[in-house]
Amino acid sequence: MKKNQLRSGYSTGTCVMLSVRACVAMLFENIRPATVSVQIPIGETVEKDVYNLSCSESFASASVTKDGGDDPDDTHGLEIGCRVRLTSNEGVSFIKGEGVGVVTLPGLALPQGEPAINPAPREMITKMLYKIAYKYNYSGGFEIQPFVPEGEQVAKKTFNPRVGIIGGISILGTTGVVKPYSSDAFVASIRQGVEVLLHNGGHHVVLNSGGRSEKYVKGRFSDLSHLSFIQYGNFIGETLKIIDKKKIEKVTICIMLGKAVKLAQGHLDTHSHKVQFSSEWLSNLAKELGYPSNVCDKIVAFKLAGQLPLLVPMKRDEPIYQAILQECKSVCETLLNEIPLEVILVSKEGVLIDLLK
């Protein structure tokens, strides 16, 4: 690995698959492995230590520790395991274990009542088990029960409760790996949120960057279901691409000043790892709008966009805020095919500013 290169981690689905492989080793190979390896969808072989091994004639259990790499992942370091039971019925079935969520709303990739084990991990595990069954001439079935002892508590920090996944985390992973600061998992949760909203009769999406801005804007849209409020984090562009392909009738983007300045410049991913605040751009905008030179000079010395309200009060009729909003709207409209869009600027104190008619 190159110096300063961020380290990838492994998905919850890969962790469950590793645990299943350890169970299979105990049940069919009569060994209690210290490490196991599996091949994930991208073709990479992953090897990890396993622990908490137990086994009887038709039952086995094992765990691994989730490694999220250098990604800021709420599940990093968690124990993720699986219990495997041999059954007389053919096939592979998945049941809920401790700390794994259950789907309670329509619109997700799984039916209501199913444990939140996504299709890709199910497919990975099923293919592995069918190979094992063939190798050992086993004609029975498998009952797979993933568990995450801290999953219910950790799930409160995720988007699961917002999309009707209750009681724990989801077992995820399309590729098997987690890229540092990747949009994959976050964008997948946004897609889920939009699909659940539509399946439950909603058509107005209120996008916001996080919990604080959402708290402020819910008062403006008190007539909407909680399903309408979807957090985009930094991935504005990816979110709008998802929405453009759905039967959404109206989009409202609520955005705080720091992200708004970046978006107004055309940056659809506002993460600080991707784009930095440009005081020069903001100062030039002020000049174009006719602000005094002493104001523009002070703006160019700013380190953060959040300093602007200290110099120019955040009011609806203030030209610089109207200009920022208009630029944000213009940038976002390039990704929406005739879906009505409004953009609302949200101050740290909860003041909401929209475009003048």
Secondary structure, 3 states (H helix, E strand, C coil): CCCCCCCCEECHHHHHHHHHHHHHHHHHHCCCCCEEEEECCCCCEEEEECEEEEECCCEEEEEEECCCCCCCCCCCCCEEEEEEEEECCCEEEECCCCCECEECCCCCCCCCCCECECHHHHHHHHHHHHHHHHHCCCCCEEEEEEECCCHHHHHCCCCHHHHCEECCECECCCCCEECCCCCHHHHHHHHHHHHHHHHCCCCEEEEECCHHHHHHHCCCCCCCCHHHEEECCCEHHHHHHHHHCCCCCEEEEEEEHHHHHHHHCCCCECCCCCCCCCHHHHHHHHHHCCCCHHHHHHHHCCCCHHHHHHHCCCCCCCHHHHHHHHHHHHHHHCCCCCCCEEEEEECCCCCEEECCC
